[in-house]
Amino acid sequence: MEELKEALFWKKLGNKIQCQLCPHFCLIENNMLGKCRIRKNINGKLYALTYNKPAVINIDPIEKKPLYHFLPGTKSLSIGMNGCNFSCENCQNWTLSQSGLGVYYSKEIKTDYIINQAQECKCPSISYTYSEPFVSWEYVYEIAKLARNKGIKNVTVSNGFINPVPLNKLCKYLDGSNIDLKSIDNEFYKKICGARLEPVLEAIKIMHKNKVWIELTNLLIPGLNTQEQEIKKLVNWIVENLGKNVPVHFTAFFPQYKLADLEPTDLETLRKAKKTAEDAGIKFVYVGNLPDKEGNNTYCPKCKKLLIERRGFSVIKNNLKGGKCICGEKIPGVWH
């Protein structure tokens, strides 16, 4: 019989458990689940149901995360668990994120197996992705510790909705993260995501302070978060709190899940957002989910030389030498 993993970050409040992993602070009655659907109160203890139970294991290009300034051209062993603490109406992986424990491997996939797979497949990194990795904190943390000891880097692809204490503890083993900054408007987060903006902004600042390499993704949904003033506010927040070197990816929305009746994002909307970010001083701005030759490439902010040429998720050319342009400009990122 499989042994359940007791979760961390909770306390008893009367006959209920309060989960303290994320800012929802769910009050969970006996035999019930938190909002993430995978943390359960069983007889007065909180258990992490996805521990040793990934739903997906793939090998992906690191560019798919997307991370453009992190070991470009390499593969990342990518694992995903069920559950999420958001309820995004546009979720592309809703069958995984909104399904509770759902479908997972019939046998336990233990932490050392994940490490062995990364080594055998010559993946220099492990990515915790597809759904929200932070709600599977215990599993991610244990794998990340083992990976660090083996010289394998750790990457999260996250909504950033996590409390400071568990985040700071995990940051000791994180090397990179793409955080989905969905909007700079709290009403958007409440209506579309079932969450709040401020904890996400705080988490981004915590990761930046912990020197985790950060790239941000803003999915532009026509009519919901594409207003020029909102994009200006978003990129200004980035400049003021993180600086001008954090790469920003503006990506296109395609109708799906509960927003299947909306129009897809056009390329012109992405290009306008890119220009707004560049006008604010952000040095590395990218366009995603639609073909745009220049919008996918990395250029030197000083001499404008093409440094990394990409086509889709593939690196065609990489002209960086030791993380520098030929002109001597140091390009921020994780290059080796």
C-alpha positions as CSV (number, residue, x, y, z in Angstrom):
1,M,0.0,0.0,0.0
2,E,1.3,3.4,-0.9
3,E,2.2,5.6,2.0
4,L,0.8,9.2,1.9
5,K,3.1,12.1,2.4
6,E,2.3,14.5,5.2
7,A,2.4,18.0,3.9
8,L,4.2,20.9,5.4
9,F,3.0,24.5,6.1
10,W,-0.3,24.0,8.0
11,K,-1.8,24.3,11.4
12,K,-5.0,23.1,13.2
13,L,-7.7,25.6,13.9
14,G,-10.4,23.9,15.9
15,N,-11.8,20.9,13.9
16,K,-10.3,22.2,10.7
17,I,-6.8,22.6,9.2
18,Q,-5.5,25.8,7.8
19,C,-3.1,25.3,4.9
20,Q,-0.4,28.0,4.9
21,L,1.3,27.1,1.6
22,C,-0.4,29.7,-0.5
23,P,-2.3,33.0,0.1
24,H,-5.7,31.3,-0.1
25,F,-5.1,30.0,3.5
26,C,-7.7,27.3,2.9
27,L,-9.7,26.1,6.0
28,I,-10.1,22.4,5.3
29,E,-12.6,20.2,7.0
30,N,-11.8,16.5,7.6
31,N,-11.7,14.4,4.4
32,M,-11.9,17.6,2.3
33,L,-9.5,19.2,-0.1
34,G,-8.0,22.7,-0.4
35,K,-8.7,24.9,-3.5
36,C,-5.7,23.3,-5.2
37,R,-7.6,19.9,-5.1
38,I,-4.5,18.0,-4.1
39,R,-3.9,18.8,-0.4
40,K,-6.2,16.9,1.9
41,N,-7.2,16.9,5.5
42,I,-7.2,13.2,6.6
43,N,-8.1,12.8,10.3
44,G,-6.6,16.1,11.4
45,K,-3.4,16.0,9.3
46,L,-2.7,17.6,5.9
47,Y,-1.4,15.3,3.2
48,A,0.2,16.1,-0.2
49,L,-1.6,13.8,-2.6
50,T,0.7,14.3,-5.6
51,Y,3.9,13.3,-3.8
52,N,5.6,10.7,-6.0
53,K,2.6,10.9,-8.4
54,P,3.5,13.0,-11.5
55,A,0.9,13.1,-14.2
56,V,3.3,14.0,-17.0
57,I,7.0,13.5,-17.7
58,N,8.5,14.8,-21.0
59,I,11.7,16.1,-22.4
60,D,11.2,19.7,-23.7
61,P,13.4,22.4,-25.1
62,I,14.1,25.0,-22.4
63,E,12.8,27.6,-24.8
64,K,9.3,26.1,-24.4
65,K,9.0,27.2,-20.8
66,P,9.7,29.9,-22.1
67,L,13.2,30.6,-20.8
68,Y,15.4,32.4,-23.4
69,H,18.4,33.4,-21.2
70,F,18.8,30.1,-19.4
71,L,21.0,27.4,-21.0
72,P,19.7,28.1,-24.6
73,G,19.4,25.2,-26.9
74,T,19.3,22.6,-24.1
75,K,16.7,20.1,-23.2
76,S,14.9,20.1,-19.8
77,L,13.3,17.0,-18.1
78,S,9.8,18.4,-17.5
79,I,7.4,17.0,-15.0
80,G,3.9,18.1,-14.1
81,M,1.5,17.2,-11.3
82,N,-2.2,17.5,-11.0
83,G,-3.7,20.5,-9.2
84,C,-3.5,24.3,-9.2
85,N,-4.5,27.1,-6.8
86,F,-5.8,29.2,-9.7
87,S,-9.0,28.6,-11.7
88,C,-8.0,30.5,-14.8
89,E,-10.8,30.6,-17.4
90,N,-8.3,30.5,-20.2
91,C,-6.2,27.6,-18.9
92,Q,-4.6,25.5,-21.6
93,N,-3.9,22.6,-19.3
94,W,-7.2,22.6,-17.5
95,T,-7.6,18.8,-17.6
96,L,-4.5,18.6,-15.5
97,S,-4.8,21.7,-13.3
98,Q,-8.5,21.5,-12.5
99,S,-9.0,17.8,-12.1
100,G,-7.8,17.1,-8.6
101,L,-5.6,14.0,-8.4
102,G,-6.9,12.9,-11.7
103,V,-4.7,10.6,-13.9
104,Y,-1.1,9.9,-12.8
105,Y,1.4,7.1,-13.3
106,S,0.1,3.8,-11.9
107,K,3.4,3.2,-10.0
108,E,5.1,5.6,-7.7
109,I,7.7,7.8,-9.5
110,K,10.2,8.5,-6.7
111,T,12.5,11.4,-6.5
112,D,15.7,9.5,-7.3
113,Y,14.0,8.1,-10.5
114,I,13.5,11.7,-11.7
115,I,17.2,12.5,-11.1
116,N,18.3,9.3,-12.9
117,Q,16.1,10.2,-15.9
118,A,17.6,13.6,-16.2
119,Q,21.1,12.2,-16.1
120,E,20.3,9.4,-18.6
121,C,18.7,11.8,-21.0
122,K,21.5,14.4,-20.6
123,C,19.2,17.1,-19.4
124,P,21.1,19.8,-17.5
125,S,17.9,21.0,-15.9
126,I,14.6,19.7,-14.4
127,S,11.5,21.9,-15.0
128,Y,8.5,21.7,-12.8
129,T,5.8,22.8,-15.2
130,Y,2.5,22.1,-17.1
131,S,0.3,22.9,-14.0
132,E,1.2,24.8,-10.8
133,P,4.3,23.2,-9.3
134,F,4.2,25.1,-6.0
135,V,1.1,23.3,-4.8
136,S,3.1,20.1,-5.0
137,W,5.8,21.8,-2.9
138,E,7.0,18.7,-1.0
139,Y,7.7,16.7,-4.2
140,V,9.3,19.6,-6.0
141,Y,11.5,20.4,-2.9
142,E,12.8,16.9,-2.5
143,I,13.6,16.5,-6.2
144,A,15.3,19.9,-6.3
145,K,17.5,19.1,-3.4
146,L,18.7,15.9,-5.0
147,A,19.2,17.7,-8.4
148,R,21.3,20.4,-6.8
149,N,23.6,17.8,-5.3
150,K,24.0,16.2,-8.8
151,G,24.7,19.5,-10.5
152,I,21.3,19.6,-12.3
153,K,19.6,22.9,-12.4
154,N,16.0,23.4,-11.2
155,V,13.4,25.5,-13.0
156,T,9.8,26.3,-12.1
157,V,7.0,27.5,-14.4
158,S,4.6,29.1,-12.0
159,N,1.8,31.5,-11.4
160,G,3.8,32.8,-8.4
161,F,0.9,32.4,-5.9
162,I,2.8,31.1,-2.8
163,N,3.5,32.4,0.6
164,P,6.9,33.9,1.5
165,V,8.1,31.2,4.0
166,P,7.8,28.1,1.7
167,L,9.0,30.2,-1.3
168,N,12.2,31.3,0.5
169,K,12.9,27.8,1.6
170,L,12.5,26.5,-2.0
171,C,14.5,29.3,-3.5
172,K,17.7,27.8,-2.0
173,Y,17.5,25.1,-4.7
174,L,16.0,27.0,-7.6
175,D,18.1,28.3,-10.5
176,G,15.4,29.8,-12.8
177,S,11.7,30.5,-13.1
178,N,9.3,31.7,-15.6
179,I,6.4,33.4,-13.8
180,D,3.2,34.1,-15.5
181,L,2.3,37.7,-14.6
182,K,-1.2,37.5,-16.0
183,S,-2.1,41.2,-15.5
184,I,-1.2,44.2,-13.3
185,D,-4.9,44.5,-12.4
186,N,-6.2,42.8,-9.3
187,E,-9.8,42.7,-10.7
188,F,-8.4,40.6,-13.6
189,Y,-6.9,38.2,-11.1
190,K,-10.2,38.0,-9.1
191,K,-12.5,37.5,-12.1
192,I,-10.4,35.4,-14.5
193,C,-8.0,33.5,-12.1
194,G,-9.8,33.3,-8.8
195,A,-6.9,34.8,-7.0
196,R,-5.2,38.1,-6.1
197,L,-2.4,40.1,-7.7
198,E,-0.4,41.4,-4.7
199,P,1.0,38.0,-3.5
200,V,2.2,37.3,-7.0
201,L,4.1,40.6,-7.1
202,E,5.6,39.8,-3.7
203,A,6.7,36.3,-4.8
204,I,8.4,37.7,-7.9
205,K,10.3,40.2,-5.7
206,I,11.3,37.4,-3.3
207,M,12.7,35.2,-6.1
208,H,14.6,38.2,-7.6
209,K,16.1,39.0,-4.1
210,N,17.1,35.3,-3.8
211,K,18.9,35.6,-7.2
212,V,16.7,33.1,-9.0
213,W,16.9,33.8,-12.7
214,I,13.5,35.2,-13.6
215,E,11.7,35.6,-16.9
216,L,8.1,36.9,-17.0
217,T,5.3,35.9,-19.3
218,N,2.2,38.1,-20.0
219,L,-0.5,36.3,-22.0
220,L,-2.4,38.9,-23.8
221,I,-6.2,38.2,-24.0
222,P,-8.1,40.5,-26.3
223,G,-10.4,42.9,-24.4
224,L,-9.3,41.7,-21.0
225,N,-5.7,42.7,-20.4
226,T,-4.5,44.3,-23.7
227,Q,-5.2,48.0,-22.9
228,E,-2.2,50.2,-23.5
229,Q,-2.3,51.8,-20.1
230,E,-2.4,48.5,-18.4
231,I,0.6,47.2,-20.3
232,K,2.5,50.5,-19.5
233,K,1.7,50.0,-15.8
234,L,2.9,46.4,-15.9
235,V,6.2,47.1,-17.6
236,N,6.8,50.1,-15.3
237,W,6.3,47.9,-12.3
238,I,8.9,45.5,-13.7
239,V,11.4,48.3,-14.3
240,E,10.9,49.8,-10.8
241,N,11.0,46.5,-8.9
242,L,13.3,44.2,-11.0
243,G,15.3,46.4,-13.3
244,K,15.6,46.5,-17.0
245,N,17.4,43.2,-17.6
246,V,14.5,40.8,-16.8
247,P,13.3,39.2,-20.0
248,V,9.6,39.7,-20.7
249,H,7.6,37.4,-23.0
250,F,4.3,38.7,-24.5
251,T,2.4,35.7,-25.8
252,A,-0.8,35.1,-27.8
253,F,-4.0,33.8,-26.4
254,F,-6.0,31.1,-28.3
255,P,-9.6,30.5,-27.5
256,Q,-10.1,27.5,-25.1
257,Y,-11.7,26.2,-21.9
258,K,-14.1,28.9,-20.6
259,L,-13.0,31.6,-23.0
260,A,-13.5,29.7,-26.2
261,D,-15.8,32.4,-27.5
262,L,-13.1,35.1,-27.6
263,E,-10.9,36.1,-30.5
264,P,-7.3,35.0,-30.6
265,T,-4.6,37.5,-30.1
266,D,-3.2,39.0,-33.3
267,L,0.5,39.7,-33.9
268,E,0.1,43.4,-34.0
269,T,-1.1,43.4,-30.4
270,L,2.0,41.5,-29.3
271,R,4.3,43.9,-31.3
272,K,2.6,46.9,-29.7
273,A,3.1,45.5,-26.2
274,K,6.7,44.7,-27.1
275,K,7.3,48.3,-28.2
276,T,5.7,49.6,-25.0
277,A,8.1,47.5,-22.9
278,E,11.1,48.6,-24.9
279,D,10.1,52.2,-24.6
280,A,10.0,51.7,-20.8
281,G,13.6,50.6,-21.0
282,I,13.3,46.8,-20.8
283,K,16.2,45.4,-22.8
284,F,15.0,41.9,-23.7
285,V,11.4,41.7,-24.9
286,Y,10.0,38.7,-26.8
287,V,6.9,37.7,-28.7
288,G,5.5,34.2,-28.3
289,N,2.9,31.8,-29.6
290,L,2.9,33.4,-33.0
291,P,5.7,33.4,-35.7
292,D,7.7,36.6,-35.5
293,K,11.2,36.3,-36.7
294,E,12.7,39.3,-34.9
295,G,10.4,39.0,-31.9
296,N,12.0,35.6,-30.9
297,N,15.6,36.6,-31.3
298,T,18.0,38.0,-28.7
299,Y,20.0,41.1,-29.7
300,C,22.8,42.9,-27.9
301,P,21.3,46.0,-26.2
302,K,24.5,47.9,-26.9
303,C,25.6,47.2,-30.5
304,K,22.3,45.5,-31.7
305,K,24.1,42.4,-33.0
306,L,22.0,39.3,-33.4
307,L,23.1,37.1,-30.5
308,I,20.6,34.2,-30.4
309,E,18.5,33.3,-33.4
310,R,15.4,31.2,-32.7
311,R,12.8,29.5,-34.8
312,G,9.9,28.2,-32.7
313,F,11.5,26.4,-29.8
314,S,14.8,25.8,-31.7
315,V,18.0,27.7,-31.4
316,I,19.4,28.3,-34.9
317,K,22.5,30.3,-34.0
318,N,24.1,31.3,-30.7
319,N,26.8,33.9,-31.0
320,L,27.3,34.4,-27.3
321,K,30.8,33.8,-26.0
322,G,31.0,33.3,-22.3
323,G,27.8,35.1,-21.8
324,K,29.1,38.2,-23.7
325,C,28.5,39.8,-27.1
326,I,31.5,40.2,-29.4
327,C,31.4,43.9,-28.5
328,G,32.1,43.0,-24.8
329,E,28.6,43.7,-23.5
330,K,27.7,41.2,-20.8
331,I,24.3,39.7,-21.4
332,P,22.3,38.7,-18.2
333,G,21.3,35.1,-17.9
334,V,22.4,31.6,-17.0
335,W,24.6,30.5,-19.9
336,H,26.5,27.5,-18.6
